Amino acid sequence: MKHTTESYKMSIFKDIVSFLGRMKANQTISISQLDDYIWFRNPKVAGTSLDFTLQSLQVRSMKSVKITRHPPLNQAVHTKPYQLSPKLLDHLLTSGEYLRFCFVREPSVRLVSAYRDKIVGGAPEKKLVLKTLGYDGLDLSVDVSFDAFVGLVCDTPHANANRHWMPQVYTTCAHWIDLDFVGRLESFQNDLDMLAQRMGANLGKFYQHRAPHKTGASLESSELTPELRRKIRDYYELDYEKFYPNQ
């Protein structure tokens, strides 16, 4: 259920936490009380580039502040939900006083990217995938086919999915909140410029391209057979309805 100023409730962050978990919810939401915006970070969607860019904007007048990738919550340059009272936090999330935005990515391409980065790349996230498939999870070099990965993902309830392949309506909090701006990775530079106009900020001055997990995922990949596309389409139906209604 979305919460608006017309149907105001003091439970919106509680709803988000109940789905994402408190730690992930705090990692997802970055609040700038300097520039009046709330960014909802979405895994596998230019998160590192946006993080460095928005951090740079936030500390533009503080020369001694060091920007780091994935800083601990208590070292974040943005305000995090846990630092605000429940009443103020819910007000900022629902009132529209702050610009609420995120970036999204075509769901099947995002899933291919997650597979190549986390599974083929042998990232820690692969351990649970291997255990679910019946392995002990100790040897991350064990091959997992894309077919097997998609089958596992599509059999997982949305609430239990890893955030790198969880439907984006949840990772962006769009399931609970009416966002003011949604950019798309497919038109990233143009949408970043549009965001800068909405923010009234010179994001180009602070933009830092960082792609430590770039995989080159593409819809033309032979990994995406018609059957897999159907499964993916069904699993990410809410994403297609919300963010890609014409596809």
C-alpha positions as CSV (number, residue, x, y, z in Angstrom):
1,M,0.0,0.0,0.0
2,K,1.3,3.4,-0.9
3,H,1.1,6.3,1.6
4,T,0.3,9.8,0.4
5,T,-0.5,13.0,2.2
6,E,-4.2,12.1,1.6
7,S,-3.8,8.6,3.3
8,Y,-1.1,9.5,5.8
9,K,0.1,6.8,8.1
10,M,3.0,6.6,10.5
11,S,4.0,3.2,9.3
12,I,5.5,3.6,5.8
13,F,9.1,3.0,6.9
14,K,8.0,0.1,9.0
15,D,6.3,-1.4,5.9
16,I,9.6,-1.0,4.0
17,V,11.6,-2.5,6.8
18,S,9.3,-5.5,7.1
19,F,10.0,-6.3,3.5
20,L,13.7,-5.3,2.9
21,G,15.0,-5.5,6.5
22,R,16.2,-2.6,8.6
23,M,19.8,-2.6,7.3
24,K,18.9,-2.8,3.6
25,A,16.2,-0.2,4.0
26,N,18.8,2.2,5.5
27,Q,21.3,1.4,2.8
28,T,18.7,2.0,0.1
29,I,17.4,5.4,1.2
30,S,19.7,8.4,1.1
31,I,18.3,11.8,2.2
32,S,19.8,15.2,1.4
33,Q,18.5,17.8,3.8
34,L,20.9,20.2,2.0
35,D,19.3,19.8,-1.5
36,D,15.9,18.4,-0.5
37,Y,15.9,15.1,-2.3
38,I,15.7,11.4,-1.4
39,W,17.5,8.9,-3.6
40,F,16.5,5.2,-3.6
41,R,19.5,3.2,-4.6
42,N,18.8,0.3,-6.9
43,P,21.3,-2.5,-7.2
44,K,22.7,-3.2,-10.7
45,V,21.6,0.2,-12.0
46,A,24.6,2.5,-12.0
47,G,24.5,2.6,-8.2
48,T,28.2,3.3,-7.8
49,S,28.3,6.1,-10.3
50,L,25.2,7.8,-8.8
51,D,26.6,7.2,-5.3
52,F,29.9,9.0,-6.0
53,T,28.1,11.8,-7.8
54,L,25.5,12.5,-5.2
55,Q,28.1,12.2,-2.4
56,S,30.3,14.7,-4.2
57,L,27.3,17.1,-4.5
58,Q,26.4,16.6,-0.9
59,V,29.9,17.5,0.4
60,R,30.8,20.2,-2.2
61,S,31.6,22.7,0.5
62,M,33.5,20.3,2.8
63,K,36.9,19.8,1.3
64,S,38.2,17.5,4.0
65,V,35.4,14.9,3.7
66,K,36.6,11.7,1.9
67,I,34.1,10.0,-0.4
68,T,34.2,6.2,-0.2
69,R,32.3,3.4,-1.9
70,H,29.7,1.7,0.3
71,P,30.6,3.7,3.5
72,P,29.2,2.3,6.7
73,L,25.9,3.8,7.7
74,N,27.4,5.8,10.5
75,Q,29.9,7.4,8.0
76,A,27.4,8.2,5.3
77,V,27.4,11.8,4.0
78,H,23.7,11.6,3.5
79,T,21.1,11.4,6.2
80,K,19.9,7.9,6.8
81,P,16.5,6.9,8.0
82,Y,17.7,5.7,11.4
83,Q,18.9,9.2,12.1
84,L,15.4,10.7,11.9
85,S,12.4,10.4,14.1
86,P,9.7,8.1,12.7
87,K,7.3,11.1,12.3
88,L,9.8,13.2,10.4
89,L,11.0,10.3,8.2
90,D,7.4,9.4,7.2
91,H,6.7,13.0,6.5
92,L,9.7,13.3,4.2
93,L,8.9,10.0,2.4
94,T,5.3,10.9,1.8
95,S,4.8,14.6,1.6
96,G,6.5,15.4,-1.7
97,E,8.5,18.2,-0.1
98,Y,11.7,16.4,-1.2
99,L,12.3,15.2,-4.7
100,R,12.1,11.4,-4.5
101,F,13.9,9.6,-7.3
102,C,15.5,6.4,-8.5
103,F,16.9,4.8,-11.6
104,V,15.7,1.4,-13.1
105,R,16.9,-1.0,-15.7
106,E,15.0,-3.3,-18.1
107,P,14.4,-6.4,-15.9
108,S,15.8,-9.1,-18.1
109,V,19.0,-7.2,-18.8
110,R,19.4,-6.5,-15.1
111,L,19.0,-10.2,-14.3
112,V,21.6,-11.1,-16.9
113,S,23.9,-8.5,-15.4
114,A,23.4,-9.9,-11.9
115,Y,24.1,-13.5,-13.1
116,R,27.3,-12.5,-14.8
117,D,28.5,-10.4,-11.9
118,K,27.4,-12.4,-8.9
119,I,27.2,-16.0,-10.2
120,V,29.7,-16.3,-13.1
121,G,32.0,-13.8,-11.2
122,G,31.9,-16.0,-8.1
123,A,30.7,-13.2,-5.7
124,P,29.6,-14.1,-2.1
125,E,26.0,-14.0,-3.3
126,K,26.7,-17.2,-5.2
127,K,27.1,-19.2,-2.0
128,L,23.4,-19.2,-1.1
129,V,22.5,-19.9,-4.7
130,L,24.7,-23.0,-4.7
131,K,23.2,-24.2,-1.4
132,T,19.7,-23.8,-2.7
133,L,20.7,-25.9,-5.7
134,G,22.0,-28.6,-3.4
135,Y,25.7,-27.9,-3.2
136,D,27.6,-27.1,0.0
137,G,28.4,-23.6,-1.2
138,L,32.1,-23.9,-0.3
139,D,33.4,-24.0,-3.9
140,L,32.4,-20.9,-5.7
141,S,33.9,-22.1,-8.9
142,V,31.1,-24.6,-9.4
143,D,29.3,-23.8,-12.6
144,V,25.7,-22.6,-12.5
145,S,23.9,-22.4,-15.8
146,F,21.8,-19.3,-16.6
147,D,18.8,-21.6,-17.0
148,A,19.3,-23.0,-13.5
149,F,19.8,-19.5,-12.1
150,V,16.6,-18.2,-13.7
151,G,14.6,-21.2,-12.4
152,L,15.9,-20.6,-8.9
153,V,15.1,-16.9,-9.0
154,C,11.6,-17.3,-10.4
155,D,10.8,-19.9,-7.7
156,T,11.8,-17.5,-5.0
157,P,9.1,-15.3,-3.3
158,H,9.8,-11.7,-4.0
159,A,10.4,-10.9,-0.3
160,N,13.1,-13.6,-0.1
161,A,15.0,-12.6,-3.2
162,N,18.5,-11.2,-3.1
163,R,18.3,-7.5,-3.7
164,H,20.5,-7.7,-6.8
165,W,17.7,-9.6,-8.6
166,M,14.7,-8.6,-6.4
167,P,12.0,-6.9,-8.4
168,Q,12.7,-3.2,-8.7
169,V,9.3,-2.0,-7.4
170,Y,10.6,-3.2,-4.0
171,T,14.3,-2.2,-4.2
172,T,13.3,1.3,-5.2
173,C,10.5,1.4,-2.7
174,A,8.1,2.3,-5.5
175,H,5.7,-0.3,-4.1
176,W,5.1,1.9,-1.1
177,I,6.0,5.5,-2.3
178,D,5.0,7.6,-5.3
179,L,8.3,8.6,-6.8
180,D,8.7,12.0,-8.4
181,F,11.3,11.0,-11.0
182,V,12.3,7.6,-12.4
183,G,15.3,7.5,-14.7
184,R,16.2,4.6,-16.9
185,L,19.7,3.1,-17.4
186,E,18.9,2.8,-21.1
187,S,18.7,6.6,-21.4
188,F,21.0,7.3,-18.5
189,Q,22.8,10.5,-19.6
190,N,19.6,12.2,-20.8
191,D,17.7,11.2,-17.7
192,L,20.6,12.3,-15.5
193,D,20.4,15.7,-17.2
194,M,16.6,15.8,-16.6
195,L,17.2,14.9,-12.9
196,A,19.7,17.7,-12.6
197,Q,17.1,20.2,-13.9
198,R,14.5,18.9,-11.4
199,M,17.1,19.2,-8.6
200,G,18.4,22.5,-9.7
201,A,21.9,21.1,-9.4
202,N,24.9,20.9,-11.7
203,L,25.2,17.1,-11.5
204,G,27.5,17.2,-14.5
205,K,30.2,19.0,-12.5
206,F,30.2,16.2,-9.9
207,Y,29.5,13.2,-12.1
208,Q,31.9,10.3,-11.6
209,H,31.5,7.3,-13.8
210,R,32.2,4.2,-11.8
211,A,31.4,0.7,-13.0
212,P,33.2,-1.9,-10.8
213,H,30.6,-4.5,-11.7
214,K,30.0,-3.7,-15.4
215,T,29.0,-6.9,-17.3
216,G,27.9,-5.7,-20.7
217,A,24.5,-7.5,-20.3
218,S,22.4,-7.3,-23.4
219,L,19.0,-8.4,-24.6
220,E,20.7,-9.9,-27.6
221,S,22.4,-12.4,-25.4
222,S,21.9,-16.0,-26.4
223,E,21.3,-16.7,-22.8
224,L,17.8,-15.3,-23.1
225,T,15.8,-18.0,-24.8
226,P,12.0,-17.5,-25.5
227,E,11.2,-19.8,-22.5
228,L,13.5,-17.9,-20.2
229,R,12.1,-14.6,-21.4
230,R,8.6,-15.8,-20.5
231,K,9.6,-16.8,-17.0
232,I,11.4,-13.6,-16.4
233,R,8.5,-11.6,-17.7
234,D,6.1,-13.3,-15.4
235,Y,8.4,-12.9,-12.3
236,Y,9.0,-9.2,-13.0
237,E,5.5,-8.4,-14.1
238,L,5.2,-5.6,-11.5
239,D,8.4,-4.0,-12.8
240,Y,7.2,-4.1,-16.4
241,E,3.8,-2.6,-15.4
242,K,5.4,0.1,-13.3
243,F,8.5,1.1,-15.2
244,Y,8.3,-0.5,-18.8
245,P,4.6,-0.5,-19.6
246,N,5.2,-0.4,-23.4
247,Q,7.4,-3.5,-23.5
